[in-house]
Amino acid sequence: MGALAGRPALVVGGGIGGLTAALALARRGAAVTVLERAPRLDEVGAGIQISPNAAHVLDALGLSGPFRAASVDSPAVTLRDHRGGLVLRMDLAAARPGQDFRTIHRARLIALLSDAARASGVTIRLDSPVEEPPDVPLLIGADGLHSRLRAALNGAETPFFTRQAAWRALIPLEPGAQPGAQVFMGAGRHLVSYPLAGGLRNIVAVEERGSWTVEGWSLPDDPANLRRAFAGFGGPVPGWLEQVTRCAVWGLHRHPVAPRWHDDRRAILGDAAHPTLPFLAQGACMAIEDGWTLAACLDADADQPRALARYQALRRGRCARIVDAASANARNYHLDGARRLAAHALLRMAGRLAPGAVFGRFAWVYDFDPVAAAP
Ligand SMILES: Cc1cc2nc3c(=O)[nH]c(=O)nc-3n(C[C@H](O)[C@H](O)[C@H](O)COP(=O)(O)OP(=O)(O)OC[C@H]3O[C@@H](n4cnc5c(N)ncnc54)[C@H](O)[C@@H]3O)c2cc1C
């Protein structure tokens, strides 16, 4: 038995990060309670991409069967110009045969993590907002973007608006749909779409904007605004947007990666520690990696302050690098005029001459195995 056996742990937040941590802690013998402010776990959200780095954790937690059943294979990322013309196809399946690049509805991933957590003895209390972080021997803040625990450890911090707003929507999947993610890039805007299980297509559409007030996931918007913003796009985009009957819009803000992730009895993970822009599809993946690593560090060393310091040391550099890479992608997708033509020509050439090199730029993200790297 490791150092976690029989120890109590309180997790604030039942999102993907909190539930992964809760399950990993419980599997190592901790007595875990999760406090989640929402009355239900499966209310909102749309598609999430899960790459092999996070799939290693799901495997190690014994979830690869249910995960594969609830998700679909996403074997490539295809970059297109705004009219639908091919710029570059990054063939993930060829670059890393046998590895899991998949897409899943956020609610389905939450459901399979929470089922497994409950089956491992985790108590999940819904409708339980935590206003003041309680004084307990081990408290894990997995409370997302507006984390109270992050503020308690680091002081208040003001995120800045990135001048980008994103819509997300789900539509029925067309017959014979191309598998994998497609990115349509136009001046000041881009649209990403991929199939999900259950006959659904996920759409995330990002537009540069002057101003914004709220930061959150679920502000409803009129689909006509989305259609208007992408009226100049071609290929399958107009047909897809025609089918949107409901959509949500959110303002994309940048937060610095928290300098301090822990003290002697508290730690933060996931969006609470390192909120990211969605342009590398790694928000959920990083939260999953964090949850595993935190439990492994605590189990390997009975000296809790030292274990928590090791957790931050293992995670912060990687997460900060991913957050920076996601921000750089936003700039590259939205180029205008001559810069766009030049960049797309370069990508087309790279795709023809050295397709492996394009994947190679991101290999450090996908080839990382958090299970092997943890103690
Ligand atoms: C409602 C919602 C919808 C999302 N939709 C998408 C999507 O469509 N596509 C996508 O790629 N990503 C989506 N995300 C983000 C993605 O899930 C996260 O970036 C990623 O999974 C990191 O997870 P996390 O567990 O760190 O944080 P989150 O997923 O944000 O989870 C944090 C959890 O903590 C709870 N919480 C917050 N404050 C308190 C408190 N004071 N007391 C108790 N509980 C609290 C929240 O209700 C939430 O369940 C969504 C997140 C949320 C919350």
Ligand as a Chemical Component Dictionary entry (heavy atoms), coordinates in Angstrom:
data_LIG
# 
_chem_comp.id                   LIG 
_chem_comp.type                 NON-POLYMER 
_chem_comp.pdbx_formal_charge   0 
_chem_comp.three_letter_code    LIG 
# 
loop_
_chem_comp_atom.comp_id 
_chem_comp_atom.atom_id 
_chem_comp_atom.alt_atom_id 
_chem_comp_atom.type_symbol 
_chem_comp_atom.charge 
_chem_comp_atom.model_Cartn_x 
_chem_comp_atom.model_Cartn_y 
_chem_comp_atom.model_Cartn_z 
_chem_comp_atom.pdbx_ordinal 
LIG C1  C1  C 0 -19.922 24.074 -18.218 1  
LIG C2  C2  C 0 -18.661 23.783 -18.980 2  
LIG C3  C3  C 0 -18.722 23.479 -20.338 3  
LIG C4  C4  C 0 -17.546 23.230 -21.051 4  
LIG N1  N1  N 0 -17.647 22.966 -22.367 5  
LIG C5  C5  C 0 -16.545 22.678 -23.066 6  
LIG C6  C6  C 0 -16.649 22.339 -24.421 7  
LIG O1  O1  O 0 -17.731 22.336 -24.992 8  
LIG N2  N2  N 0 -15.502 22.056 -25.103 9  
LIG C7  C7  C 0 -14.273 22.084 -24.475 10 
LIG O2  O2  O 0 -13.249 21.787 -25.114 11 
LIG N3  N3  N 0 -14.143 22.379 -23.164 12 
LIG C8  C8  C 0 -15.246 22.672 -22.457 13 
LIG N4  N4  N 0 -15.133 22.990 -21.148 14 
LIG C9  C9  C 0 -13.795 23.102 -20.551 15 
LIG C10 C10 C 0 -13.114 21.845 -20.298 16 
LIG O3  O3  O 0 -14.016 20.931 -19.748 17 
LIG C11 C11 C 0 -12.000 22.213 -19.339 18 
LIG O4  O4  O 0 -11.102 23.129 -19.940 19 
LIG C12 C12 C 0 -11.118 21.098 -18.991 20 
LIG O5  O5  O 0 -11.777 19.898 -19.009 21 
LIG C13 C13 C 0 -10.442 21.376 -17.649 22 
LIG O6  O6  O 0 -11.242 20.799 -16.665 23 
LIG P1  P1  P 0 -11.267 21.247 -15.162 24 
LIG O7  O7  O 0 -11.831 20.086 -14.440 25 
LIG O8  O8  O 0 -9.960  21.780 -14.738 26 
LIG O9  O9  O 0 -12.255 22.472 -15.124 27 
LIG P2  P2  P 0 -13.810 22.557 -15.458 28 
LIG O10 O10 O 0 -14.190 21.639 -16.519 29 
LIG O11 O11 O 0 -14.096 24.002 -15.613 30 
LIG O12 O12 O 0 -14.489 22.039 -14.104 31 
LIG C14 C14 C 0 -14.551 22.809 -12.928 32 
LIG C15 C15 C 0 -15.718 22.304 -12.110 33 
LIG O13 O13 O 0 -15.699 22.941 -10.837 34 
LIG C16 C16 C 0 -17.002 23.360 -10.509 35 
LIG N5  N5  N 0 -16.868 24.503 -9.584  36 
LIG C17 C17 C 0 -16.391 25.739 -9.871  37 
LIG N6  N6  N 0 -16.378 26.508 -8.773  38 
LIG C18 C18 C 0 -16.858 25.750 -7.771  39 
LIG C19 C19 C 0 -17.087 25.992 -6.381  40 
LIG N7  N7  N 0 -16.820 27.193 -5.824  41 
LIG N8  N8  N 0 -17.592 24.988 -5.622  42 
LIG C20 C20 C 0 -17.860 23.767 -6.176  43 
LIG N9  N9  N 0 -17.670 23.489 -7.484  44 
LIG C21 C21 C 0 -17.165 24.463 -8.269  45 
LIG C22 C22 C 0 -17.626 23.702 -11.847 46 
LIG O14 O14 O 0 -19.044 23.667 -11.786 47 
LIG C23 C23 C 0 -17.055 22.623 -12.734 48 
LIG O15 O15 O 0 -17.840 21.454 -12.742 49 
LIG C24 C24 C 0 -16.284 23.263 -20.393 50 
LIG C25 C25 C 0 -16.220 23.560 -19.015 51 
LIG C26 C26 C 0 -17.397 23.812 -18.295 52 
LIG C27 C27 C 0 -17.348 24.090 -16.806 53 
# 
loop_
_chem_comp_bond.comp_id 
_chem_comp_bond.atom_id_1 
_chem_comp_bond.atom_id_2 
_chem_comp_bond.value_order 
_chem_comp_bond.pdbx_ordinal 
LIG C1  C2  SING 1  
LIG C2  C3  SING 2  
LIG C2  C26 DOUB 3  
LIG C3  C4  DOUB 4  
LIG C4  N1  SING 5  
LIG C4  C24 SING 6  
LIG N1  C5  DOUB 7  
LIG C5  C6  SING 8  
LIG C5  C8  SING 9  
LIG C6  O1  DOUB 10 
LIG C6  N2  SING 11 
LIG N2  C7  SING 12 
LIG C7  O2  DOUB 13 
LIG C7  N3  SING 14 
LIG N3  C8  DOUB 15 
LIG C8  N4  SING 16 
LIG N4  C9  SING 17 
LIG N4  C24 SING 18 
LIG C9  C10 SING 19 
LIG C10 O3  SING 20 
LIG C10 C11 SING 21 
LIG C11 O4  SING 22 
LIG C11 C12 SING 23 
LIG C12 O5  SING 24 
LIG C12 C13 SING 25 
LIG C13 O6  SING 26 
LIG O6  P1  SING 27 
LIG P1  O7  DOUB 28 
LIG P1  O8  SING 29 
LIG P1  O9  SING 30 
LIG O9  P2  SING 31 
LIG P2  O10 DOUB 32 
LIG P2  O11 SING 33 
LIG P2  O12 SING 34 
LIG O12 C14 SING 35 
LIG C14 C15 SING 36 
LIG C15 O13 SING 37 
LIG C15 C23 SING 38 
LIG O13 C16 SING 39 
LIG C16 N5  SING 40 
LIG C16 C22 SING 41 
LIG N5  C17 SING 42 
LIG N5  C21 SING 43 
LIG C17 N6  DOUB 44 
LIG N6  C18 SING 45 
LIG C18 C19 SING 46 
LIG C18 C21 DOUB 47 
LIG C19 N7  SING 48 
LIG C19 N8  DOUB 49 
LIG N8  C20 SING 50 
LIG C20 N9  DOUB 51 
LIG N9  C21 SING 52 
LIG C22 O14 SING 53 
LIG C22 C23 SING 54 
LIG C23 O15 SING 55 
LIG C24 C25 DOUB 56 
LIG C25 C26 SING 57 
LIG C26 C27 SING 58 
# 
